[in-house]
Amino acid sequence: MPMFKEDGILGIEVRLDGCILDVDREVKDGIFSGIVAGNCNYVGGEKLDLKKMIEELNLVEVPSVFICPISLEPMQDPVTLCTGQTYEQSNILKWFSLGHYTCPTTMQELWDDTLTSNKTLLHLIHIWFSQKYVQMRKRSEDAYGRASELLVSLKTVKGQLRIMALKELRGVVVRHCLGRKAVVEEGGVALLSSFLGPFTSYGVGCEVVSILVNLDLDCESKRELMQPAKMSSIVDLLNEGSVETKGNCARLIETLIEENDFIASSHSLLAALMRLVRDKRHRFPGLRLLKLVCTSEKARVLIVSIGAIPQLVELIPALNPESVELALFVLDALSSVPEGRRALKDCSGTIPNVVKLLMIVSENCTEYALSILWCVCKVSPEECSPVAVEAGLAAKLLLVIQSCCSPALKQRASELLKLCSLNYSDTTFISKCKLTRTMR
């Protein structure tokens, strides 16, 4: 069992990683530059907790001397081995518990298992993070005030000045949580929403949406944004905006979709979503939005009416696994309405493209694919079943039945296999079930 002992404050030198850390030199080099002498344990009467500071700062760049070589995270309880290497105590104890009695960095066998608490290094870590934390708090407090000032000015400025003010507000909101808090508490959401409408300029609309997607919107704010004129403005940006703007519009619409049936029944929005799906850069968020919209039966009928099914079926071979699952979910949802089933049957690519996905991507994909094929074959068994069998469905269904899929999936596969066999003699159908046919 490792032994523990504490070091004293060693003055200006700390032994780490086999070398001497000269604090005077590091101050000159910038690691500790700007640290003001005094009590760094409190800010505004609040005691500074090292763990909290590390989590809230979430810094990308931290001096390497503060990083545990095992976890590559800042140390909160550094201890030093006999080899001179320093580690986070919990990490090195876990290393020992795995039966390793070597130094993880040098792989030297330990001649002494004593762990020395490195209080000097801990003190320096605390000082460095305290300085960064105080600076962040000061910037955040300034951000709240600046956001409030910008909201006031936005009530009066117009044209290019309004766009410049919105750009600055976006920067404040993106970088500071107190900036976001100021916009919400000072009535900024209603003000920003008022800028969206039939006469919204492209520049103003882009900036407003980029701010709104970074805010926590309450129900009242969402209802305000879901007014037809405002939604129309957002849809226009979704159609014509830059890559970034389209992404922001998709995120904003996603937060609004569940709040009101207007969105689900908006022809212009659904048409815009299909354009998004056809664009490789926005295909995944577009499919995610379609999935959410499909919860409304009214929307499903409307989606079918704008010709979404042939477009989605045609895209299937080019989609990645995540997007395939979303596309199949949407097609399965659309197959729940009569118009969707007819459109799936009439699309020549439905059966061959969907059959290929059975037992390929995931169990969810197999479930959606079986459901789609069942609906299509039920619409016209005499016409669709032979096409499905020739596409290799029979052999794929046998694979599903013999696999580790859920009992419900196996049952659906058995029912579909029985349906497909009705148009064949036993001998002919058995020949169609050979896996080698499917593999070819």
Solvent accessible surface area in square Angstrom, and as a share of the most:
residue,aa,sasa,rsa
1,M,190,0.85
2,P,14,0.09
3,M,125,0.56
4,F,99,0.41
5,K,122,0.52
6,E,118,0.53
7,D,31,0.16
8,G,45,0.43
9,I,120,0.61
10,L,95,0.47
11,G,51,0.49
12,I,88,0.45
13,E,83,0.37
14,V,0,0.00
15,R,121,0.44
16,L,3,0.02
17,D,70,0.36
18,G,42,0.41
19,C,73,0.43
20,I,79,0.40
21,L,6,0.03
22,D,39,0.20
23,V,22,0.13
24,D,72,0.37
25,R,114,0.42
26,E,16,0.07
27,V,66,0.38
28,K,173,0.73
29,D,101,0.52
30,G,37,0.36
31,I,45,0.23
32,F,8,0.03
33,S,53,0.34
34,G,60,0.57
35,I,49,0.25
36,V,118,0.68
37,A,101,0.78
38,G,64,0.62
39,N,105,0.54
40,C,35,0.21
41,N,68,0.35
42,Y,108,0.41
43,V,33,0.19
44,G,87,0.84
45,G,71,0.69
46,E,58,0.26
47,K,135,0.57
48,L,5,0.03
49,D,76,0.39
50,L,16,0.08
51,K,112,0.47
52,K,79,0.33
53,M,1,0.00
54,I,24,0.12
55,E,109,0.49
56,E,83,0.37
57,L,21,0.10
58,N,124,0.64
59,L,65,0.33
60,V,148,0.85
61,E,148,0.66
62,V,27,0.16
63,P,19,0.12
64,S,92,0.59
65,V,27,0.16
66,F,0,0.00
67,I,39,0.20
68,C,0,0.00
69,P,51,0.32
70,I,65,0.33
71,S,45,0.29
72,L,129,0.64
73,E,103,0.46
74,P,20,0.13
75,M,2,0.01
76,Q,69,0.31
77,D,52,0.27
78,P,2,0.01
79,V,1,0.00
80,T,20,0.12
81,L,7,0.04
82,C,39,0.23
83,T,19,0.11
84,G,5,0.05
85,Q,12,0.05
86,T,1,0.00
87,Y,0,0.00
88,E,24,0.11
89,Q,49,0.22
90,S,71,0.46
91,N,30,0.16
92,I,0,0.00
93,L,53,0.26
94,K,136,0.57
95,W,52,0.18
96,F,11,0.05
97,S,90,0.58
98,L,118,0.59
99,G,50,0.48
100,H,73,0.33
101,Y,127,0.48
102,T,33,0.19
103,C,0,0.00
104,P,28,0.17
105,T,73,0.42
106,T,57,0.33
107,M,117,0.52
108,Q,86,0.38
109,E,137,0.61
110,L,24,0.12
111,W,173,0.61
112,D,61,0.32
113,D,50,0.26
114,T,26,0.15
115,L,0,0.00
116,T,28,0.16
117,S,27,0.18
118,N,10,0.05
119,K,86,0.37
120,T,5,0.03
121,L,0,0.00
122,L,56,0.28
123,H,100,0.45
124,L,16,0.08
125,I,0,0.00
126,H,32,0.14
127,I,25,0.13
128,W,16,0.06
129,F,2,0.01
130,S,2,0.01
131,Q,29,0.13
132,K,62,0.26
133,Y,5,0.02
134,V,62,0.36
135,Q,73,0.33
136,M,43,0.19
137,R,67,0.24
138,K,114,0.48
139,R,125,0.46
140,S,10,0.06
141,E,98,0.44
142,D,76,0.39
143,A,6,0.05
144,Y,59,0.22
145,G,32,0.31
146,R,96,0.35
147,A,0,0.00
148,S,27,0.18
149,E,100,0.45
150,L,5,0.03
151,L,5,0.02
152,V,98,0.56
153,S,38,0.24
154,L,0,0.00
155,K,132,0.56
156,T,106,0.61
157,V,35,0.20
158,K,147,0.62
159,G,49,0.47
160,Q,117,0.52
161,L,110,0.55
162,R,42,0.15
163,I,26,0.13
164,M,111,0.49
165,A,12,0.09
166,L,0,0.00
167,K,95,0.40
168,E,73,0.33
169,L,0,0.00
170,R,67,0.24
171,G,16,0.15
172,V,11,0.06
173,V,0,0.00
174,V,81,0.46
175,R,168,0.61
176,H,30,0.13
177,C,81,0.49
178,L,48,0.24
179,G,0,0.00
180,R,74,0.27
181,K,98,0.41
182,A,0,0.00
183,V,0,0.00
184,V,66,0.38
185,E,98,0.44
186,E,87,0.39
187,G,42,0.41
188,G,1,0.01
189,V,11,0.06
190,A,64,0.50
191,L,29,0.14
192,L,0,0.00
193,S,0,0.00
194,S,69,0.45
195,F,25,0.10
196,L,5,0.03
197,G,11,0.11
198,P,108,0.68
199,F,196,0.82
200,T,35,0.20
201,S,58,0.38
202,Y,111,0.42
203,G,23,0.22
204,V,13,0.08
205,G,0,0.00
206,C,19,0.11
207,E,10,0.04
208,V,0,0.00
209,V,0,0.00
210,S,5,0.03
211,I,0,0.00
212,L,1,0.00
213,V,23,0.13
214,N,48,0.25
215,L,15,0.07
216,D,134,0.69
217,L,25,0.12
218,D,85,0.44
219,C,74,0.44
220,E,124,0.55
221,S,17,0.11
222,K,36,0.15
223,R,142,0.52
224,E,59,0.27
225,L,0,0.00
226,M,8,0.03
227,Q,79,0.35
228,P,89,0.56
229,A,47,0.37
230,K,18,0.08
231,M,4,0.02
232,S,56,0.36
233,S,10,0.06
234,I,0,0.00
235,V,5,0.03
236,D,71,0.37
237,L,10,0.05
238,L,3,0.02
239,N,45,0.23
240,E,128,0.57
241,G,10,0.09
242,S,58,0.37
243,V,74,0.43
244,E,110,0.49
245,T,9,0.05
246,K,33,0.14
247,G,21,0.20
248,N,15,0.07
249,C,0,0.00
250,A,2,0.02
251,R,119,0.43
252,L,1,0.01
253,I,0,0.00
254,E,46,0.21
255,T,68,0.40
256,L,0,0.00
257,I,11,0.06
258,E,140,0.63
259,E,68,0.30
260,N,64,0.33
261,D,76,0.39
262,F,65,0.27
263,I,0,0.00
264,A,6,0.05
265,S,30,0.19
266,S,14,0.09
267,H,104,0.47
268,S,61,0.39
269,L,0,0.00
270,L,0,0.00
271,A,22,0.17
272,A,1,0.01
273,L,0,0.00
274,M,4,0.02
275,R,108,0.39
276,L,5,0.03
277,V,0,0.00
278,R,110,0.40
279,D,28,0.15
280,K,166,0.70
281,R,154,0.56
282,H,7,0.03
283,R,28,0.10
284,F,71,0.29
285,P,40,0.25
286,G,0,0.00
287,L,1,0.00
288,R,99,0.36
289,L,1,0.00
290,L,0,0.00
291,K,73,0.31
292,L,44,0.22
293,V,1,0.00
294,C,2,0.01
295,T,110,0.64
296,S,21,0.13
297,E,109,0.49
298,K,126,0.54
299,A,0,0.00
300,R,41,0.15
301,V,54,0.31
302,L,40,0.20
303,I,0,0.00
304,V,19,0.11
305,S,79,0.51
306,I,36,0.18
307,G,28,0.27
308,A,0,0.00
309,I,1,0.00
310,P,66,0.42
311,Q,45,0.20
312,L,0,0.00
313,V,2,0.01
314,E,136,0.61
315,L,27,0.13
316,I,4,0.02
317,P,98,0.62
318,A,75,0.58
319,L,20,0.10
320,N,86,0.44
321,P,89,0.56
322,E,118,0.53
323,S,3,0.02
324,V,5,0.03
325,E,50,0.22
326,L,20,0.10
327,A,0,0.00
328,L,0,0.00
329,F,59,0.25
330,V,0,0.00
331,L,0,0.00
332,D,32,0.17
333,A,20,0.15
334,L,0,0.00
335,S,1,0.01
336,S,64,0.41
337,V,4,0.03
338,P,67,0.42
339,E,64,0.29
340,G,0,0.00
341,R,70,0.26
342,R,129,0.47
343,A,24,0.19
344,L,0,0.00
345,K,52,0.22
346,D,105,0.55
347,C,23,0.14
348,S,108,0.70
349,G,18,0.18
350,T,1,0.00
351,I,13,0.06
352,P,46,0.29
353,N,24,0.12
354,V,0,0.00
355,V,2,0.01
356,K,133,0.57
357,L,20,0.10
358,L,0,0.00
359,M,70,0.31
360,I,115,0.58
361,V,47,0.27
362,S,42,0.27
363,E,85,0.38
364,N,70,0.36
365,C,0,0.00
366,T,1,0.01
367,E,84,0.38
368,Y,34,0.13
369,A,0,0.00
370,L,0,0.00
371,S,25,0.16
372,I,0,0.00
373,L,0,0.00
374,W,54,0.19
375,C,25,0.15
376,V,1,0.00
377,C,0,0.00
378,K,110,0.46
379,V,59,0.34
380,S,21,0.14
381,P,37,0.23
382,E,126,0.57
383,E,101,0.45
384,C,5,0.03
385,S,0,0.00
386,P,40,0.25
387,V,75,0.43
388,A,0,0.00
389,V,2,0.01
390,E,97,0.44
391,A,39,0.30
392,G,8,0.07
393,L,0,0.00
394,A,0,0.00
395,A,2,0.02
396,K,19,0.08
397,L,0,0.00
398,L,52,0.26
399,L,62,0.31
400,V,0,0.00
401,I,53,0.27
402,Q,139,0.62
403,S,23,0.15
404,C,137,0.82
405,C,15,0.09
406,S,43,0.28
407,P,113,0.71
408,A,76,0.59
409,L,10,0.05
410,K,62,0.26
411,Q,106,0.47
412,R,75,0.28
413,A,0,0.00
414,S,47,0.30
415,E,64,0.29
416,L,0,0.00
417,L,27,0.13
418,K,143,0.61
419,L,22,0.11
420,C,0,0.00
421,S,32,0.21
422,L,124,0.62
423,N,67,0.35
424,Y,46,0.18
425,S,68,0.44
426,D,116,0.60
427,T,110,0.64
428,T,56,0.33
429,F,22,0.09
430,I,115,0.58
431,S,44,0.28
432,K,31,0.13
433,C,20,0.12
434,K,118,0.50
435,L,78,0.39
436,T,82,0.48
437,R,90,0.33
438,T,31,0.18
439,M,148,0.66
440,R,212,0.77
